[in-house]
Amino acid sequence: MNLMAAAAFVIAAYLIGSLSFAVIVSRALSLPDPRSYGSGNPGATNVLRTGRKLAALLTLLGDGGKGWLAVFLAARYAPDYGVDAAGVAGCAIAVFVGHIFPVFFRFTGGKGVATAGGILLAINPWLGAATLATWVIIAFFFRYSSLAAVAAAAFAPLYAFFLFGTSPALPAVILMSALLVWRHKRNILNLAAGKEGRIGEKRDSTGA
């Protein structure tokens, strides 16, 4: 593999991931910084607490879209520069890490749910669809974004394994899932204590 080309694609993916759409959209729509209220998490669920559904939707599409775009571009163009499947998997990890530790926003980012969804869709549409369906089902019945995210993260590696075995994408999915669960550790404690905020609540809480 061309290591220099792989490094360039990985860095580009990280920079794409570092675009925090919760902050960008909030500034564009003159809304409070999402890091200053609710859970303090720059993500679509927290932006929804403002009551502005359009802002939350734009955040969701932006964060998911950047994950999809980074992996799509890597899969489409990286092989032309001698980058193999492992390098593309590295780009998937890089865009996710960029979202949770964005260089443009003092390394304070979101928890990665929407971005992970976009990444999985780019890796394999069936993988993304199955994982997103898991999130939707849990969120619909329990109304906890964080619970839905943790459940989806737990199932994603299983879906990946059954879809394409032990390809280079599998370790990337496992690592992203582990990071996503780690980012939700506070939410998991709140769920156990009955203190977790539900989807759409405006009250101060520590939701996803």
C-alpha positions in Angstrom: 0.0 0.0 0.0 1.1 3.5 -0.7 1.5 4.8 2.8 1.9 8.5 1.9 -1.3 8.4 -0.1 -3.1 6.5 2.6 -1.9 9.1 5.2 -3.2 11.9 2.9 -6.7 10.3 2.6 -6.8 9.6 6.3 -5.9 13.2 7.2 -8.5 14.5 4.7 -11.1 12.2 6.3 -10.3 13.5 9.8 -10.6 17.1 8.6 -14.0 16.4 7.1 -15.1 14.7 10.3 -14.0 17.8 12.3 -16.8 19.9 10.7 -19.3 20.0 13.6 -22.6 20.7 12.0 -24.4 21.2 15.3 -22.3 24.3 15.9 -22.2 25.4 12.2 -26.0 25.1 11.8 -26.7 26.7 15.2 -24.5 29.7 14.2 -26.1 30.0 10.8 -29.6 30.0 12.4 -28.7 32.3 15.3 -29.3 29.6 17.9 -27.3 29.1 21.1 -24.1 27.1 20.9 -25.2 23.4 21.5 -22.3 23.0 23.9 -23.9 25.6 26.2 -27.2 23.9 27.1 -28.9 20.5 27.6 -26.3 17.7 27.5 -23.7 20.0 26.1 -23.2 17.6 23.3 -23.0 19.1 19.8 -25.3 16.7 18.1 -28.8 16.6 16.6 -30.6 15.3 19.7 -29.3 18.2 21.8 -30.0 20.7 19.0 -33.6 19.4 19.0 -34.0 20.6 22.6 -34.1 24.2 21.2 -37.5 23.2 19.6 -36.1 23.9 16.1 -36.7 20.7 14.2 -35.1 22.1 11.0 -31.9 22.8 12.9 -31.8 19.3 14.3 -32.6 17.8 10.9 -29.8 19.9 9.2 -27.4 18.8 11.9 -28.4 15.1 11.4 -27.9 15.3 7.7 -24.7 17.2 7.9 -23.1 14.9 10.4 -24.3 11.8 8.7 -23.4 13.2 5.3 -19.8 13.9 6.2 -19.3 10.4 7.4 -20.7 9.0 4.2 -18.8 11.4 2.0 -15.4 10.8 3.5 -15.7 7.0 3.1 -17.3 7.2 -0.3 -14.5 9.4 -1.6 -11.8 7.1 -0.1 -13.4 4.0 -1.6 -13.8 5.7 -5.0 -10.5 7.4 -5.4 -8.0 6.0 -2.9 -7.4 2.7 -4.9 -6.2 4.9 -7.8 -3.3 6.0 -5.6 -2.4 2.6 -4.3 -4.4 2.6 -1.1 -6.0 -0.7 -0.3 -9.1 -1.7 1.7 -7.3 -1.3 5.0 -6.5 2.3 4.1 -10.2 3.0 3.3 -11.1 1.4 6.6 -8.6 3.8 8.2 -10.5 6.7 6.6 -13.7 5.5 8.1 -12.1 5.5 11.6 -10.5 8.9 10.9 -13.7 10.7 10.0 -15.4 9.3 13.1 -12.5 10.4 15.3 -12.7 13.8 13.7 -16.3 14.1 14.7 -15.7 13.3 18.4 -12.4 15.1 18.6 -12.7 18.0 16.0 -9.6 20.0 15.4 -11.7 23.0 14.4 -13.6 23.1 17.7 -10.9 22.5 20.3 -11.3 18.7 20.1 -14.8 19.0 21.8 -17.1 17.1 19.5 -20.3 15.0 19.4 -20.8 11.3 20.3 -20.8 10.2 16.7 -24.2 8.5 16.2 -25.2 10.3 12.9 -21.6 10.2 11.6 -21.3 6.5 12.3 -24.6 5.9 10.4 -23.2 7.7 7.4 -20.0 5.8 7.5 -21.8 2.4 7.7 -24.0 3.3 4.8 -20.9 4.1 2.7 -19.2 0.9 3.7 -22.2 -1.1 2.8 -25.8 0.1 2.3 -27.3 -3.0 4.0 -24.9 -2.6 7.0 -26.0 1.0 7.4 -29.7 0.2 6.9 -29.7 -2.6 9.5 -27.9 -0.5 12.0 -30.1 2.5 11.5 -33.2 0.3 11.7 -31.9 -0.9 15.1 -31.6 2.7 16.3 -35.0 3.6 15.0 -36.8 0.6 16.6 -35.2 1.2 20.0 -35.7 5.0 19.9 -39.4 4.6 18.8 -40.3 2.2 21.7 -38.1 3.6 24.5 -37.7 7.3 23.5 -34.0 7.3 24.6 -31.5 8.4 21.9 -28.6 7.2 24.0 -30.1 3.7 24.5 -30.8 3.4 20.8 -27.3 4.5 20.0 -25.7 1.9 22.4 -27.9 -0.9 21.1 -27.1 0.0 17.4 -23.4 0.1 18.3 -23.6 -3.3 19.9 -25.3 -4.9 16.8 -23.3 -3.1 14.1 -20.2 -5.4 14.4 -22.5 -8.5 14.2 -24.2 -7.2 11.1 -20.7 -6.4 9.6 -19.5 -9.9 10.3 -22.5 -11.6 8.8 -22.4 -9.4 5.7 -18.7 -9.5 4.8 -16.9 -11.7 7.3 -13.4 -10.7 8.5 -12.7 -8.0 5.9 -10.7 -4.9 6.9 -14.0 -3.0 7.5 -14.8 -5.3 10.4 -12.1 -4.0 12.8 -13.1 -0.4 11.8 -16.7 -1.1 12.7 -15.7 -2.7 16.0 -13.5 0.2 16.9 -16.2 2.8 16.0 -18.8 0.9 18.0 -16.4 0.7 21.1 -15.7 4.5 20.8 -19.4 5.3 20.5 -20.3 3.2 23.6 -17.4 4.9 25.5 -18.8 8.3 24.5 -22.1 7.3 26.0 -20.7 6.1 29.3 -22.4 9.0 31.2 -25.7 8.3 29.5 -25.5 4.6 30.4 -25.1 5.6 34.1 -28.0 8.0 33.8 -30.2 5.3 32.2 -29.4 3.0 35.1 -30.3 5.8 37.5 -33.5 6.8 35.7 -32.1 10.3 35.0 -31.7 10.1 31.3 -33.5 12.7 29.1 -35.9 11.4 26.5 -35.9 12.4 22.8 -37.3 15.9 22.3 -37.1 17.0 25.9 -36.1 20.6 26.4 -35.2 20.2 30.1 -31.5 20.1 31.2 -30.3 16.6 30.8 -27.4 14.5 29.6 -28.9 12.9 26.5 -27.0 11.9 23.4 
